Amino acid sequence: RPYDVADFDLLAAYIVDSALVVGFLLIPMQELVRRGHAGMGAVRLYLGIYPPSSLPSRKTTVEAKAWQAQYYFPVKDRYSEEDYERVAVILRDCKKSDTGVDLILA
């Protein structure tokens, strides 16, 4: 069964290559609902994850890779202010999702 909107606020998916975490996605629940992966109107029973290094060939997987790109973060030794701002925006969007959970942003 698909996840309900109240199950969680943010999906964190880690990308592993040769036993090393090389990146991660932070996808807000409302984006999963909007894309048909969660909630009452869910039409997709699974979520394929497509990191920038992937080379999908089907139209639907190319489209999924495109929308997921905004939520992808490569693992780095040092993150930029832009990276931190992207995370803050995603977390603020989760806070606005009205799931009854308050996020505290420092």
Backbone as CSV, one residue per row, in Angstrom:
resi,resn,N_x,N_y,N_z,CA_x,CA_y,CA_z,C_x,C_y,C_z
1,ARG,0.838,-1.182,0.000,0.000,0.000,0.000,0.878,1.238,0.000
2,PRO,0.429,2.308,-0.614,1.210,3.555,-0.636,1.281,4.183,0.756
3,TYR,2.304,4.968,0.980,2.408,5.712,2.229,1.297,6.740,2.331
4,ASP,0.818,6.973,3.551,-0.154,8.006,3.834,0.597,9.311,4.072
5,VAL,-0.055,10.439,3.836,0.607,11.737,4.022,1.067,11.963,5.459
6,ALA,0.466,11.263,6.415,0.849,11.433,7.817,1.964,10.470,8.245
7,ASP,2.413,9.594,7.356,3.440,8.620,7.732,4.799,9.251,7.995
8,PHE,5.164,10.261,7.220,6.423,10.983,7.417,6.358,12.293,6.655
9,ASP,7.284,13.193,6.957,7.333,14.499,6.293,8.373,14.557,5.181
10,LEU,9.434,13.771,5.339,10.572,13.872,4.439,11.151,12.484,4.197
11,LEU,11.324,12.127,2.933,11.961,10.875,2.571,13.436,11.149,2.337
12,ALA,14.297,10.438,3.042,15.746,10.509,2.815,16.160,9.200,2.163
13,ALA,16.685,9.281,0.948,17.139,8.101,0.213,18.629,8.266,-0.065
14,TYR,19.395,7.266,0.323,20.840,7.316,0.145,21.246,6.528,-1.090
15,ILE,22.188,7.072,-1.860,22.704,6.429,-3.055,24.044,5.795,-2.687
16,VAL,24.143,4.485,-2.884,25.350,3.738,-2.517,25.984,3.168,-3.785
17,ASP,27.295,3.340,-3.888,28.049,2.794,-5.010,29.297,2.131,-4.444
18,SER,29.480,0.864,-4.721,30.640,0.109,-4.214,30.772,0.253,-2.696
19,ALA,29.665,0.106,-1.992,29.594,0.148,-0.525,29.893,1.523,0.066
20,LEU,29.902,2.568,-0.755,30.110,3.931,-0.260,28.883,4.784,-0.570
21,VAL,28.461,5.580,0.392,27.375,6.524,0.147,27.951,7.660,-0.699
22,VAL,27.388,7.847,-1.886,27.891,8.873,-2.799,26.950,10.063,-2.920
23,GLY,25.730,9.917,-2.416,24.775,11.004,-2.488,23.503,10.639,-1.754
24,PHE,22.610,11.614,-1.662,21.327,11.371,-1.014,20.282,12.310,-1.581
25,LEU,19.039,11.891,-1.464,17.906,12.728,-1.862,17.082,13.030,-0.629
26,LEU,16.573,14.250,-0.541,15.650,14.667,0.509,14.377,15.114,-0.196
27,ILE,13.367,14.254,-0.178,12.134,14.521,-0.929,10.986,14.740,0.047
28,PRO,10.376,15.926,0.028,9.239,16.191,0.909,8.026,15.324,0.551
29,MET,7.259,14.979,1.566,6.056,14.176,1.349,5.136,14.825,0.325
30,GLN,4.953,16.147,0.396,4.016,16.774,-0.542,4.456,16.609,-1.990
31,GLU,5.771,16.483,-2.239,6.246,16.212,-3.600,5.897,14.782,-4.009
32,LEU,6.034,13.847,-3.076,5.656,12.462,-3.363,4.162,12.351,-3.658
33,VAL,3.353,13.094,-2.919,1.910,13.114,-3.166,1.630,13.707,-4.543
34,ARG,2.268,14.832,-4.834,2.072,15.518,-6.113,2.449,14.626,-7.302
35,ARG,3.461,13.793,-7.106,3.948,12.913,-8.174,3.237,11.562,-8.204
36,GLY,2.256,11.360,-7.303,1.475,10.128,-7.307,2.124,8.951,-6.608
37,HIS,3.109,9.225,-5.721,3.802,8.149,-5.018,3.293,7.936,-3.594
38,ALA,2.413,8.787,-3.100,1.920,8.670,-1.720,0.556,9.340,-1.626
39,GLY,-0.122,9.052,-0.535,-1.416,9.687,-0.283,-2.578,8.916,-0.887
40,MET,-3.753,9.466,-0.683,-4.994,8.815,-1.132,-5.038,8.611,-2.641
41,GLY,-4.489,9.529,-3.395,-4.544,9.423,-4.852,-3.322,8.785,-5.477
42,ALA,-2.536,8.053,-4.692,-1.310,7.445,-5.220,-1.624,6.483,-6.357
43,VAL,-0.890,6.620,-7.438,-1.063,5.746,-8.597,0.191,4.908,-8.860
44,ARG,1.273,5.213,-8.150,2.523,4.477,-8.318,2.835,3.728,-7.021
45,LEU,3.192,2.466,-7.133,3.452,1.653,-5.953,4.925,1.615,-5.568
46,TYR,5.784,2.186,-6.376,7.197,2.232,-6.044,7.788,3.554,-6.550
47,LEU,8.945,3.880,-6.024,9.647,5.096,-6.433,11.044,4.698,-6.890
48,GLY,11.298,4.828,-8.172,12.644,4.599,-8.682,13.480,5.837,-8.398
49,ILE,14.701,5.627,-7.959,15.610,6.734,-7.654,16.649,6.818,-8.766
50,TYR,16.844,8.034,-9.305,17.738,8.227,-10.443,18.750,9.331,-10.137
51,PRO,19.940,8.955,-9.643,20.972,9.960,-9.367,21.522,10.545,-10.673
52,PRO,22.245,11.647,-10.589,22.778,12.277,-11.805,23.615,11.344,-12.683
53,SER,24.263,10.360,-12.082,25.103,9.442,-12.863,24.299,8.399,-13.640
54,SER,23.009,8.277,-13.349,22.190,7.272,-14.040,21.884,7.725,-15.465
55,LEU,21.606,6.759,-16.314,21.302,7.038,-17.719,19.985,6.362,-18.102
56,PRO,18.867,6.857,-17.561,17.586,6.230,-17.891,17.245,6.422,-19.368
57,SER,16.524,5.456,-19.925,16.191,5.533,-21.346,14.693,5.724,-21.594
58,ARG,13.857,5.246,-20.686,12.409,5.413,-20.869,11.985,6.838,-20.523
59,LYS,10.963,7.317,-21.200,10.492,8.687,-20.987,10.139,8.946,-19.523
60,THR,9.436,8.013,-18.873,9.011,8.224,-17.485,10.203,8.270,-16.528
61,THR,11.226,7.471,-16.804,12.398,7.494,-15.922,13.242,8.741,-16.156
62,VAL,13.301,9.220,-17.383,13.992,10.481,-17.671,13.279,11.628,-16.952
63,GLU,11.949,11.617,-16.971,11.175,12.645,-16.272,11.385,12.563,-14.760
64,ALA,11.410,11.355,-14.216,11.639,11.187,-12.775,13.015,11.704,-12.394
65,LYS,14.028,11.387,-13.185,15.380,11.880,-12.906,15.396,13.406,-12.891
66,ALA,14.667,14.018,-13.810,14.647,15.483,-13.904,14.042,16.120,-12.651
67,TRP,12.888,15.623,-12.170,12.292,16.266,-10.995,13.055,15.929,-9.726
68,GLN,13.697,14.756,-9.681,14.465,14.376,-8.492,15.761,15.174,-8.351
69,ALA,16.264,15.731,-9.437,17.551,16.447,-9.408,17.571,17.565,-8.376
70,GLN,16.448,18.258,-8.195,16.412,19.362,-7.235,16.544,18.896,-5.794
71,TYR,16.332,17.613,-5.554,16.396,17.061,-4.200,17.666,16.251,-3.949
72,TYR,18.544,16.177,-4.947,19.762,15.371,-4.843,20.921,16.198,-4.295
73,PHE,21.694,15.566,-3.403,22.898,16.176,-2.834,24.026,15.151,-2.908
74,PRO,25.134,15.488,-3.591,26.269,14.570,-3.582,26.968,14.647,-2.223
75,VAL,27.592,13.566,-1.827,28.382,13.578,-0.595,29.659,14.369,-0.889
76,LYS,29.959,15.331,-0.010,31.140,16.187,-0.180,31.874,16.308,1.148
77,ASP,33.124,16.686,1.071,33.884,16.983,2.292,33.394,18.285,2.922
78,ARG,32.961,19.209,2.078,32.513,20.512,2.558,31.322,20.971,1.713
79,TYR,30.282,21.436,2.385,29.090,21.911,1.686,29.090,23.430,1.625
80,SER,28.535,23.963,0.549,28.486,25.409,0.343,27.258,26.007,1.024
81,GLU,27.241,27.315,1.117,26.064,28.018,1.638,24.843,27.715,0.772
82,GLU,25.060,27.576,-0.519,23.953,27.241,-1.434,23.363,25.871,-1.087
83,ASP,24.233,24.907,-0.770,23.754,23.584,-0.369,22.900,23.681,0.891
84,TYR,23.394,24.425,1.879,22.644,24.584,3.135,21.309,25.284,2.887
85,GLU,21.302,26.252,1.994,20.053,26.960,1.689,19.061,26.023,0.996
86,ARG,19.541,25.172,0.100,18.657,24.205,-0.557,18.004,23.286,0.470
87,VAL,18.798,22.799,1.435,18.245,21.945,2.492,17.224,22.721,3.313
88,ALA,17.544,23.968,3.657,16.629,24.793,4.456,15.303,24.997,3.733
89,VAL,15.348,25.221,2.427,14.116,25.404,1.644,13.284,24.124,1.664
90,ILE,13.936,22.981,1.488,13.216,21.700,1.520,12.567,21.496,2.883
91,LEU,13.306,21.793,3.955,12.745,21.637,5.301,11.616,22.616,5.559
92,ARG,11.748,23.841,5.072,10.647,24.812,5.221,9.402,24.321,4.488
93,ASP,9.599,23.731,3.302,8.463,23.184,2.552,7.792,22.060,3.337
94,CYS,8.591,21.256,4.038,8.018,20.188,4.867,7.205,20.789,6.001
95,LYS,7.698,21.840,6.585,6.997,22.487,7.699,5.638,23.014,7.236
96,LYS,5.562,23.466,5.984,4.321,24.003,5.442,3.326,22.913,5.055
97,SER,3.753,21.635,5.132,2.907,20.569,4.623,1.710,20.260,5.506
98,ASP,1.640,20.884,6.683,0.482,20.738,7.564,0.232,19.294,7.980
99,THR,1.297,18.591,8.335,1.141,17.217,8.807,1.019,17.163,10.321
100,GLY,1.091,18.314,10.960,0.984,18.340,12.412,2.334,18.214,13.111
101,VAL,3.402,18.101,12.318,4.736,17.979,12.903,5.464,19.294,12.695
102,ASP,5.990,19.856,13.755,6.761,21.094,13.646,8.228,20.796,13.503
103,LEU,8.836,21.392,12.494,10.288,21.286,12.333,10.914,22.544,12.907
104,ILE,12.021,22.376,13.577,12.734,23.518,14.126,13.956,23.746,13.265
105,LEU,14.027,24.895,12.638,15.145,25.231,11.774,16.058,26.203,12.492
106,ALA,17.325,25.832,12.608,18.300,26.697,13.272,18.832,27.732,12.306
